[in-house]
Amino acid sequence: MARVFEVSPSVVSRLCNGHRETGQYCRRPGQDRKCKSSPQDDRYIALSALRQRTKTARDLQNALYMASGIRVSDQTRLTNEHQGARLTFAENHADWNPNHCQSVLFSVESRYRFTRCDGRLRVWGWPGERFSVKVVQEMDRFGGGSIMVWAGIMCNNRMDLLIVPQRLNAARYIEDVLEEHFVPAAIGVGPGFLFVQDNVQAHSAAVTRDFLRENEIEVMECPAISPDLNSIEH
């Protein structure tokens, strides 16, 4: 069975044992990842963010660790909708093995600034506080330039780093990236090619989807807020 389905023998063994015990193939209760923070810890995180609005998620993570010794993730918490979408994605690709990934191209674009940071100061706030003096801070946006770059990688290959000269919108994404560089590379890969991109507006625009459909490019629809599913993401 392991050879037929190209999975580890231990996977087959666990499924068979579970079926003998429960008569089902689903996961046993209690196998999901447990929440490490308590309701009190969650309140401490929220209060820390509201007392110092410009603290980063990493700062809050370290503050909780110093206060309670609990180490939690500094990534964005997922809503129930996000979790459901990720579960559906996992179920749809549960039978994938390394061979399925050979024809997948993971892509991303990023802005590189010639400054010490990306120029944005993030703050925590409640809904409706967008223009409150508590969450607004004056800053100088001048000094230093930036460039937008796009790149793609596969298991055994990569595309050249592409510099996008202007602000990336759907029209420029199609003309400067997809039409000129991406489509020729996709045709060279052949049947089974899959394209992975994130959900920014230039990617999800109707004209972009139409262009990819007309060129017979199959796009893998990844759930929102899931950079861990794209191998090239930071």
Salt bridges, closest charged atoms under 4 A:
GLU21 OE1 - ARG28 NH2 2.94
ASP32 OD1 - ARG27 NH2 3.34
ASP42 OD1 - ARG77 NH2 3.10
ASP74 OD2 - ARG58 NE 2.63
GLU109 OE1 - HIS203 NE2 2.99
ASP118 OD2 - ARG120 NH2 3.16
ASP118 OD2 - ARG122 NH2 3.15
GLU129 OE1 - ARG53 NH1 2.97
ASP160 OD1 - ARG158 NH1 3.84
ASP176 OD2 - ARG172 NE 4.00
GLU180 OE2 - HIS181 NE2 3.90
ASP198 OD1 - HIS203 ND1 2.68
ASP210 OD1 - ARG213 NH1 2.76
GLU221 OE2 - ARG209 NH1 3.00
ASP228 OD2 - ARG86 NH2 2.95
